[in-house]
Amino acid sequence: MTENNGIGSQTMVMSLLTMSALEKATKDSSCWREHIVHKALLVSGLSVLTAATQLINADLEKSGKQV
């Protein structure tokens, strides 16, 4: 497994966990009262964004374009 595949796999897992948590949160609106829910959503979203940026940069480097 290459490093990019590892990043992609981690991103996919984090995305699925985030989507699952959001699905559960939409069924129980009381969970939005908890600040930890907001923090967890932000952290997971930023993790996915960071990993996706790493994948894009790696693809650009492979294609010989400047990052």
TORKOL-4160 file (C-alpha; in steps of 0.2 Angstrom, whole numbers, padded with zeros to 4 digits, m for minus):
67
<pt num="1" X="0000" Y="0000" Z="0000"/>
<pt num="2" X="0007" Y="0017" Z="m0005"/>
<pt num="3" X="0006" Y="0032" Z="0007"/>
<pt num="4" X="m0007" Y="0040" Z="m0004"/>
<pt num="5" X="m0018" Y="0025" Z="m0003"/>
<pt num="6" X="m0016" Y="0025" Z="0016"/>
<pt num="7" X="m0021" Y="0044" Z="0016"/>
<pt num="8" X="m0036" Y="0040" Z="0005"/>
<pt num="9" X="m0041" Y="0026" Z="0016"/>
<pt num="10" X="m0040" Y="0036" Z="0032"/>
<pt num="11" X="m0050" Y="0050" Z="0023"/>
<pt num="12" X="m0063" Y="0038" Z="0018"/>
<pt num="13" X="m0065" Y="0031" Z="0036"/>
<pt num="14" X="m0066" Y="0048" Z="0043"/>
<pt num="15" X="m0079" Y="0054" Z="0030"/>
<pt num="16" X="m0090" Y="0039" Z="0034"/>
<pt num="17" X="m0089" Y="0041" Z="0053"/>
<pt num="18" X="m0093" Y="0060" Z="0051"/>
<pt num="19" X="m0108" Y="0056" Z="0039"/>
<pt num="20" X="m0114" Y="0042" Z="0051"/>
<pt num="21" X="m0113" Y="0054" Z="0066"/>
<pt num="22" X="m0122" Y="0068" Z="0056"/>
<pt num="23" X="m0136" Y="0056" Z="0052"/>
<pt num="24" X="m0138" Y="0051" Z="0070"/>
<pt num="25" X="m0138" Y="0069" Z="0075"/>
<pt num="26" X="m0151" Y="0074" Z="0063"/>
<pt num="27" X="m0163" Y="0061" Z="0071"/>
<pt num="28" X="m0160" Y="0068" Z="0089"/>
<pt num="29" X="m0159" Y="0087" Z="0089"/>
<pt num="30" X="m0155" Y="0088" Z="0107"/>
<pt num="31" X="m0137" Y="0082" Z="0104"/>
<pt num="32" X="m0133" Y="0099" Z="0096"/>
<pt num="33" X="m0135" Y="0107" Z="0113"/>
<pt num="34" X="m0118" Y="0098" Z="0117"/>
<pt num="35" X="m0103" Y="0109" Z="0113"/>
<pt num="36" X="m0093" Y="0093" Z="0110"/>
<pt num="37" X="m0103" Y="0088" Z="0095"/>
<pt num="38" X="m0099" Y="0104" Z="0087"/>
<pt num="39" X="m0080" Y="0102" Z="0091"/>
<pt num="40" X="m0080" Y="0084" Z="0085"/>
<pt num="41" X="m0089" Y="0089" Z="0068"/>
<pt num="42" X="m0076" Y="0103" Z="0066"/>
<pt num="43" X="m0061" Y="0092" Z="0070"/>
<pt num="44" X="m0067" Y="0077" Z="0058"/>
<pt num="45" X="m0071" Y="0090" Z="0044"/>
<pt num="46" X="m0054" Y="0098" Z="0046"/>
<pt num="47" X="m0045" Y="0080" Z="0046"/>
<pt num="48" X="m0054" Y="0076" Z="0030"/>
<pt num="49" X="m0050" Y="0092" Z="0022"/>
<pt num="50" X="m0031" Y="0091" Z="0027"/>
<pt num="51" X="m0030" Y="0073" Z="0020"/>
<pt num="52" X="m0038" Y="0078" Z="0004"/>
<pt num="53" X="m0026" Y="0092" Z="0002"/>
<pt num="54" X="m0012" Y="0080" Z="0004"/>
<pt num="55" X="m0019" Y="0069" Z="m0009"/>
<pt num="56" X="m0021" Y="0084" Z="m0021"/>
<pt num="57" X="m0003" Y="0089" Z="m0018"/>
<pt num="58" X="0004" Y="0072" Z="m0020"/>
<pt num="59" X="m0005" Y="0070" Z="m0037"/>
<pt num="60" X="0001" Y="0087" Z="m0043"/>
<pt num="61" X="0019" Y="0083" Z="m0038"/>
<pt num="62" X="0017" Y="0066" Z="m0048"/>
<pt num="63" X="0011" Y="0076" Z="m0063"/>
<pt num="64" X="0026" Y="0088" Z="m0062"/>
<pt num="65" X="0016" Y="0103" Z="m0058"/>
<pt num="66" X="0022" Y="0115" Z="m0045"/>
<pt num="67" X="0012" Y="0115" Z="m0028"/>
